Amino acid sequence: MSGGDAADVPESLSINAWAGEEVSVSGRVGETLRWALQTRLPPPPKKKMFATEAPDLTDWQDDRVGWGIVLPENPDPNLSPKDKARGVDALDPIQDLLADRPDAPVLRYLTNSPNRRTTLMRYTKDGGSFQPDIASSPRGIEPAGIPYYVLICGSPREIPWDLQYALNTRFATGRLDLTEPGLANYVAALKTGWAGSEARQAGAVVWATDHGRGDMSETMRLYVAEPLWNTFDKDVKPHSALLDKASGGATTPRLLEALVDKRPGLVATTSHGVTFPADDPETMAANLGLLFGDDHTFAQPEEILGRWKPDGAVWYAHACCSAGCRDDTIFEDLVDGGSPVGTLLRDVAELGSLTAPLPKALLSAERPLRAFVGHVEPTFDWSIRQPDTRQALTAGITAALWDRLFLEKSCPIGHAFRAFYEPIGTLATQRESLKGDRNKGGKVTAQLLQVQLRARDIASTVILGDPTVRLDFS
């Protein structure tokens, strides 16, 4: 890199993880240009033109939209293609859900796919099979298509996060990684639409930590939590609570008290996610992604469920590993391997691909959560604000949670988050343009870094739960 180009690149980057000692975890930037030029994310989707009127994408029961599931491929030779198309090998609650939605296609993830772990097989009820292309297959339940609403049924070890990342570029995708009876609890609630829910749908609890001193938590409070809170109108704020430094602090006891008192339909939290102790992998996995408060405490799932019933709420958690982790990292080579960030990323990856304990517990509860939206990787400070102008880069979060989930009222969460995932295609286009500028001698390393960070932060945000769930304002 030339001197002028290097001068625009930060010496270090910070993430929203708590490793058990210093609150702020940062790392010296490594070979930035090599990492920024990597091609790891799926390409932007191909656009299709339709002569007929477009379907209403909020209506999953329309055959042109559709809902279906993804199961791991089953090598059992006694299982016929027709059996696979019916999902007869799925857990009993999933078979129960398929019986309730009888036209739903069942797709299979091909375990040994050479295509970046993103290849699907679709078996048909007449015994046929084919491999639909995620980037260009038509949406819907037609034989050549992929349903717009896709529920991945399985752990990220069975069906990797990469598949969910790829599907998120075009489809409304969720995941259930639950065991019985938690899965049975969730399916029972889903089939009835959370009938009798006592959650106040038009209410929210926003919990925004801030450890000060330019810490990453302050950045999340300013660029994620406050903009979301400021969108709430006079119908929502009287039934809601903002827990931040100005109101007495975002502490664990205050979060629990607000959940009980407000019975919110939406919970939105910004904090570091717990990623320690590195020398005890079992405990680290049990604590993974738990939300670290201003009081340096974090609640275990059983403590939360001992006080509060999720009962049809939606939870958005902006924290490192709040949704889970993976057996590698899309940020490899970004920072120096011996830095705190590099060490943390390596330690977390050694846990393997997991779903975090908090969403699993909340979605498994007797009166379960509708959906949990969180991160599989850390968020870097450059991902949520423009480094030069300080412009917020988080409008997609507010658009998904407020404009669609609240204001549209009948919008399923999977479709609500299309507003969040849509920039991936634009960022991919910007990245290719910047690569062209660099090949012509342009000093664009810092811009490449920021575009790559934003794209990967968006891609590694996932929905856990069925993508067709919606808040019930009736």
Buried (B, 14 or more C-beta within 10 A) or exposed (E): BEEEBEEBBBEBBBBBBBBBEEBBBBBBBBEBBEBBBBEBBBBBBEEEEEEEEEBEBBBBEBEBBBBBBBBBBBEEEEBEBBBBBBBBBBBEBBBBBBEEBEEBBBBBBBBEBEEBBBBBBBBBBEEEEEBBEBBEBEBBBBEEBBBBBBBBBBBBBBBBBBBBBBBBBBBBBBBBBBEEEBBBBBBBBBBEBBEEBEBBBBBBBBBBBBBEEEBBBBBBBBBBBBBBBEBBEEEBBEBBBBBBBEEEBBBBEBBBBBBEEBBBBBBBBBBBBBBBBBEEBEEBBEBBBBBBBBEEEBBBBEEBBEEBBBBBBBBBBBBBBBBBBBBBBBBBBBBBEEBBBBBBBBBBBEBBBBBBBBBBBBBBBEBBBBBBBBBBBBBBBBBBBEBEEEEBBBBBBBBBBBBBBBEBBBBBBBBBBBBBBBBBBEBBEBBEEBBEEBEEEBBBBBBBBBBBBBBBBBBBBBBBBBBBBBBBEE
